[in-house]
Amino acid sequence: QVQLVESGGGLVQPGGSLTLSCQASGRDIVDFWWMGWYRQAPGNQRELVARITIGDTATYADSVKGRFTISRDSGKSNLQMNALEPEDTAVYFCNLYPAYDPWWGPGTQVTVSS
């Protein structure tokens, strides 16, 4: 049974930074699969924010390009978020890319507000 657990969220002021981390329990998947970070804001559908290939090629949603950086290291997937905007407020999730529904974790809340 795989469980993906996200951490690192919190309350931050506009322009601030946060680093989210994701770790899998039950099976070592982060280092061997395409991974994605997703987010869901209230009233919105879950959307892909960033993905990283096995070869560590990263792609980003236009809304976060130049501000967010996805990486993986030692079984963890990380999302470095800089220059945060109120529009980045959401619950952030990690999963495979494409996402595998049974493996959605609880997510971590990111709130950008002054």
C-alpha positions as CSV (number, residue, x, y, z in Angstrom):
1,Q,0.0,0.0,0.0
2,V,1.6,3.3,-1.1
3,Q,0.9,6.5,0.7
4,L,2.1,9.8,-0.5
5,V,2.6,12.4,2.2
6,E,3.1,16.1,1.5
7,S,4.6,18.6,3.9
8,G,5.9,22.1,4.1
9,G,2.8,24.2,3.6
10,G,1.8,27.2,5.6
11,L,0.8,30.8,5.7
12,V,3.2,33.2,3.8
13,Q,3.0,36.8,2.7
14,P,2.9,37.7,-0.9
15,G,6.4,37.6,-2.4
16,G,7.4,35.0,0.1
17,S,8.8,31.5,-0.4
18,L,7.9,28.0,0.7
19,T,9.4,24.6,-0.1
20,L,7.0,21.6,-0.2
21,S,8.2,18.0,0.1
22,C,6.6,14.7,-0.8
23,Q,7.6,11.3,0.4
24,A,6.2,7.9,-0.4
25,S,5.8,5.1,2.1
26,G,5.3,1.5,1.3
27,R,7.2,1.6,-2.0
28,D,10.0,3.6,-3.4
29,I,8.4,5.4,-6.3
30,V,9.7,8.9,-6.3
31,D,13.0,8.1,-7.9
32,F,11.6,5.8,-10.5
33,W,8.5,7.4,-11.9
34,W,7.5,10.7,-13.5
35,M,6.3,12.8,-10.5
36,G,3.9,15.7,-10.5
37,W,2.8,18.5,-8.1
38,Y,-0.8,19.5,-8.3
39,R,-3.0,22.0,-6.5
40,Q,-6.6,22.6,-5.9
41,A,-8.0,26.0,-4.9
42,P,-11.5,26.2,-3.3
43,G,-14.2,25.9,-6.0
44,N,-11.6,24.9,-8.7
45,Q,-10.6,21.6,-10.2
46,R,-7.2,20.1,-9.3
47,E,-4.6,21.3,-11.7
48,L,-1.0,20.2,-12.6
49,V,1.5,22.7,-11.4
50,A,4.8,21.0,-12.3
51,R,6.1,17.6,-13.4
52,I,9.5,16.0,-13.6
53,T,10.6,13.1,-15.7
54,I,12.8,10.2,-14.7
55,G,15.6,12.1,-16.4
56,D,14.8,15.2,-14.3
57,T,13.4,17.3,-17.1
58,A,10.9,19.6,-15.5
59,T,7.9,21.4,-17.1
60,Y,5.6,23.9,-15.4
61,A,2.2,25.5,-15.7
62,D,2.4,28.9,-17.3
63,S,1.1,30.5,-14.1
64,V,4.1,29.3,-12.0
65,K,6.8,29.3,-14.6
66,G,9.9,31.1,-13.4
67,R,8.7,31.1,-9.8
68,F,8.4,27.4,-8.9
69,T,11.1,24.6,-9.2
70,I,10.4,20.9,-9.0
71,S,13.1,18.5,-8.0
72,R,13.7,15.1,-6.6
73,D,16.4,13.9,-4.1
74,S,16.8,10.8,-2.1
75,G,13.3,9.5,-2.4
76,K,11.6,12.9,-2.0
77,S,10.0,15.2,-4.5
78,N,10.3,18.9,-3.7
79,L,8.6,22.0,-4.9
80,Q,10.4,25.2,-4.3
81,M,8.0,28.1,-4.5
82,N,9.2,31.7,-4.8
83,A,7.5,35.0,-5.3
84,L,4.2,33.6,-4.1
85,E,1.0,35.3,-5.0
86,P,-2.4,35.2,-3.4
87,E,-3.5,33.2,-6.5
88,D,-1.2,30.4,-5.4
89,T,-3.4,29.7,-2.4
90,A,-4.5,26.1,-2.6
91,V,-4.0,22.6,-1.2
92,Y,-0.9,21.1,-2.9
93,F,-0.6,17.4,-3.7
94,C,2.1,15.2,-5.2
95,N,1.4,12.1,-7.3
96,L,2.7,10.3,-10.3
97,Y,2.4,12.0,-13.6
98,P,-0.1,11.1,-15.0
99,A,-1.8,10.9,-11.6
100,Y,-2.8,7.6,-10.1
101,D,-6.0,8.2,-8.3
102,P,-5.6,5.6,-5.4
103,W,-2.4,7.4,-4.4
104,W,-3.7,10.9,-3.7
105,G,-2.5,12.0,-0.3
106,P,-4.0,14.5,2.1
107,G,-2.1,17.4,0.6
108,T,-0.6,20.4,2.3
109,Q,-2.3,23.8,2.6
110,V,-0.5,26.9,1.2
111,T,-2.1,30.2,2.0
112,V,-0.6,33.4,0.6
113,S,-2.0,36.4,2.3
114,S,-0.9,39.6,4.0
